[in-house]
Amino acid sequence: MRTALLRALVATIGDDRLQLVQELSSPWAIETLQRAARRWPGRPLVFVVGSDLVSQIPRWKQAGEVLRSCRLAIAPRRGWPLRPSELDRLRSLGGDPQVLPLDIPATASSEVRQQPDPELVPRELWPVLLEHNLYGLTPP
């Protein structure tokens, strides 16, 4: 379901440089990046994470290699402020983190399940959510 929801958002963006290729996905970022590098040899890779994950990155499998093999882009998520010390830690591991000019809501799927609020759901996701009867939402 997460893939279907992400696919809907990617399609809405409509930028040929942005692709959702599920076969690249691995539980380990380093493997995902290695697969992407094989698929697009010689192309610069950008790995986007939410600010809620930044503190975990230094503990990832081969974190230094992850940071050296891509541009790390961070989407600020409300409720998870970026601390300068976290960014400094990523730099010390060889990364050059870039904070994206975005404002991502703090909404989590568990929150939407507990208290369905149509205002928290991007309109692009409604068709998928309604088709699969997720979160107990009804059409807006």
N, C-alpha and C positions, 0 to 999 in steps of 0.2 A: 504494500500500500504506500509506503514511504516513497518508493520509486515512482509510482503513478502520480503522486502529489508533486514530487520534484519535477517530473516530466512536464506536468501542466504549467508549472512556473517557468521552466526553461523555454517552453514553446511560446509563452506570453512575451518573454523578453525579445525573442526574435532576432538574435544576433548569431550569425554563422560561426563566430569564433567560440561560442558557448555551446557545448554539447554534453549530453548525458549519455555516457557509454557504460552501461552497467557491468559489462564484462571486465572492466578495469578494476572494479571494486574488490577490495580485500580488507580483512579486519586490521591490517597493518598498513599505515600510510606509505611506508617505504616500498612495499610491494605494489601498491596502487601507482605510485610514481614511476617505478621501474616498468610497469606494464604500459603506462602512458608514454614513456620515453621510447619504448620499442614501437609503439603505434605511430608516434610522431617524431621520428629521429631528427635531432638537430633543432627542434622547436623549443622555445622557452616555455616552461610549465609554470602555471600559477595554481597554487593550492589554497583554497579559501576555507577558512574556519570561522566560527563564531567566537566572540570574545569569551564566551563561557568555557571554551576549550583551551585557551592560551596557557593557563597554569599547568595543564596536564602534558603539554607538548614535550617538555624536557624529560619526561618519564617514558615517552614513546619508544618503541623498538627502533634503534639506530637513529635517534632524534637528530644528532648532528648531521648525518647523511641526508635525512629528510630535508633539513633546512638548507643544506648546500645544493640540493638537486632541484630546487624550485624557488619561485618567488612566493613567499608566504603573505597572503592578503588576509587581513582580519576584518570581519564585519562586526562592528560594535553592536552589542545586544543589550538593550535596556535591562538593568538589574545586574549586569556583569561588567562593571567598569574596568578599563585597562589600567594596570598599575605600571608606572615606569620601570619598576624593578623586574616585572615579568618580561617586558620588552627587552630590557638589558640582558636578562638571562638568555633569551632567544638569540640575541646578537653574540653573546659569548660562546654560543654553540655553533656559530657560523652563519646564522640567518640574518636577513635584512627585512624584518617585518614591516609591512605597509598597512596602515589603518585606512580602510575604505571609507569614503564619505557617505555612509549609510546610517540609517537609524532603524534597527531591527527591533520589533516589539519583544518584550520579555515572555510573551505567551508561550506556554508549553502545551503539547498535546494532552498531557494529563490534566492540565487546568481546563482545557476546552471540554474534555470528557466530563469533568466534575460539574462545571457550570457553563453549559453551552451559551455562547454569546456570539451572535452573527457578526458583530463589529470586530471580533478578534480574528476572523477568517478572511484571508484575501479572496476577492471575488473569483479569481482564476481557479481556485480550488473547489468551489461549490459543485460543479458537475461531478467531480470524482467523489466527493464526500457524500452527495445525495445518491449517486448510483450504487454505492456500497453501504449506504445507511450507517455512516460513521459518525460518532459523537452525538447521536440523537438529534441532529440538526434538522430543521424543516426549511423549505425554501424561503428565502428572504422576501 
